[in-house]
Amino acid sequence: MDITSFLLYCFIITATPGPTNVVILSTTQNYGIKKGLHFSYGSTIAFFFISIISFSKFIVFNFGPKSLANHANYRNCLYALSSLSNS
């Protein structure tokens, strides 16, 4: 990955609020800090679970069986299976 692409990505992620942050701000403004904190805790827990799932996929694809390590073959197998079910 090019370092400029990485730095641009870091700037965009840091400088712009995501949809979750906007909803947390709106919830806090409309319903108070306590409800906003509950929503914030829920979004943090959801992010944690998404990170765990993403990391487990990384482990399976990179350290699992050799047939799964090759992403192109895996995608081709999925495409072949989906085309069989469509015909």
C-alpha positions as CSV (number, residue, x, y, z in Angstrom):
1,M,0.0,0.0,0.0
2,D,1.2,3.4,-0.9
3,I,1.9,5.7,2.2
4,T,0.0,8.6,0.7
5,S,-3.2,6.4,0.3
6,F,-2.8,5.3,3.9
7,L,-2.3,8.9,5.2
8,L,-5.3,10.1,3.1
9,Y,-7.4,7.3,4.7
10,C,-6.3,8.2,8.2
11,F,-7.2,11.9,7.6
12,I,-10.6,11.0,6.2
13,I,-11.4,8.7,9.1
14,T,-10.2,11.2,11.7
15,A,-11.7,14.4,10.2
16,T,-15.2,13.1,9.3
17,P,-17.8,11.8,11.7
18,G,-19.3,8.5,10.9
19,P,-23.0,7.7,11.0
20,T,-22.8,6.2,14.4
21,N,-21.2,9.4,15.8
22,V,-24.0,11.5,14.3
23,V,-26.7,9.2,15.8
24,I,-25.0,9.3,19.2
25,L,-24.9,13.1,19.1
26,S,-28.5,13.3,18.0
27,T,-29.6,10.8,20.7
28,T,-27.7,12.8,23.4
29,Q,-29.2,16.0,22.3
30,N,-32.8,14.7,22.2
31,Y,-32.9,12.2,25.1
32,G,-30.0,13.3,27.4
33,I,-26.6,12.1,28.3
34,K,-27.7,8.8,29.9
35,K,-29.4,7.5,26.8
36,G,-26.5,8.8,24.7
37,L,-24.1,6.8,26.8
38,H,-26.2,3.7,26.4
39,F,-26.1,4.1,22.7
40,S,-22.4,4.7,22.7
41,Y,-21.7,1.6,24.8
42,G,-23.8,-0.4,22.4
43,S,-22.0,0.9,19.3
44,T,-18.6,0.2,21.0
45,I,-19.6,-3.4,21.8
46,A,-20.9,-3.9,18.2
47,F,-17.6,-2.5,16.9
48,F,-15.7,-5.0,19.1
49,F,-17.7,-7.9,17.8
50,I,-17.2,-6.8,14.2
51,S,-13.5,-6.6,14.8
52,I,-13.4,-10.1,16.3
53,I,-15.3,-11.5,13.3
54,S,-12.9,-9.7,10.9
55,F,-9.8,-10.9,12.7
56,S,-11.1,-14.5,12.8
57,K,-11.6,-14.4,9.0
58,F,-8.1,-13.1,8.7
59,I,-6.8,-16.0,10.7
60,V,-8.8,-18.6,8.7
61,F,-7.7,-17.2,5.3
62,N,-4.0,-16.7,6.2
63,F,-3.3,-19.5,8.5
64,G,-6.0,-22.0,7.7
65,P,-6.0,-24.8,5.2
66,K,-4.0,-24.1,2.0
67,S,-7.1,-24.2,-0.1
68,L,-8.6,-21.3,1.8
69,A,-5.4,-19.3,1.8
70,N,-5.6,-18.7,-1.9
71,H,-8.3,-16.1,-2.1
72,A,-8.7,-16.4,-5.9
73,N,-9.5,-20.1,-5.7
74,Y,-11.9,-19.4,-2.9
75,R,-13.7,-16.7,-4.9
76,N,-13.8,-18.9,-8.0
77,C,-15.3,-21.8,-5.9
78,L,-18.0,-19.4,-4.5
79,Y,-18.7,-18.1,-8.0
80,A,-19.0,-21.6,-9.4
81,L,-21.4,-22.6,-6.6
82,S,-23.5,-19.5,-7.0
83,S,-23.7,-20.1,-10.8
84,L,-24.8,-23.7,-10.2
85,S,-27.6,-22.6,-7.9
86,N,-28.8,-19.9,-10.4
87,S,-29.1,-22.3,-13.4
